Amino acid sequence: MHPRRVTRRVPSGRFTALVAIAVVGVVAMGGCSAPYDAVSAAGSPAVVAEMTYIDAHWNSRNTAEFGSLGGDCVNFTSQALLARGWPMDDTWWHTNTAGSSDYSSAWVSSTALLHYLEKHPTLAVQHRADDTADIVVGDIIQFDWDNSGDRDHTAIVSRVTGTGADRQIFAAEHTPDAYLSSVETIITKNHPGADVYYWHLADPTA
């Protein structure tokens, strides 16, 4: 069914979720009871489906269906994109047979996902760190910790606040498991000097 060699095999199993800040933290930040930035998602069933999945699994991994990897960031991102409506193909795919998950490289590797997105401009358009005016909830964030040109971490935009110079972007991610990680904090405190890139996604229902 899939001509490319399977890159990983991980038996599904039970996963004890990390203790994390509850969704009530979103209420404190935004004064809104929605689990994600509903204003940015309004009018897009694809984004609503994507963010509803993220809300359910950012701190409760869907191991029965997708397994769980030590570095689970791209696996989680791919799951969210699948919920958004992205179709699997010969390069970006996952299977689960008798409780064991198989993945293509693009499903689990940040750099492989980068190359996949570069070849599919109808799905996503890359934006620089200083070009975030069009970035919205549901888009992809990728980080290059050592400025090597590869991608070392991948996440989904979970909230956007402010405009212009005051614009702030937050990430939902696995490894670490978090719902509202500040991108500014990630690249200035957690990984000082890291490069960040955004992918603005097309709405498959548009």
Secondary structure, 3 states (H helix, E strand, C coil): CCCCCCCEEEECCCCCCCCCCCCHHHHHHHCCCCCCCHHHHCCCHHHHHHHHHHHHHCCCCCHHHHCCCCCCHHHHHHHHHHHHCCCCCCCCCEEEECCEEEECHHHHCHHHHHHHHHCCCCCEEEECCCCCCCCCCCCEEEEECCCCCCCCEEEEEEEEECCHHHCEEEEEECCCCEEEEEHHHHHHHHCCCCEEEEEEECCCCC
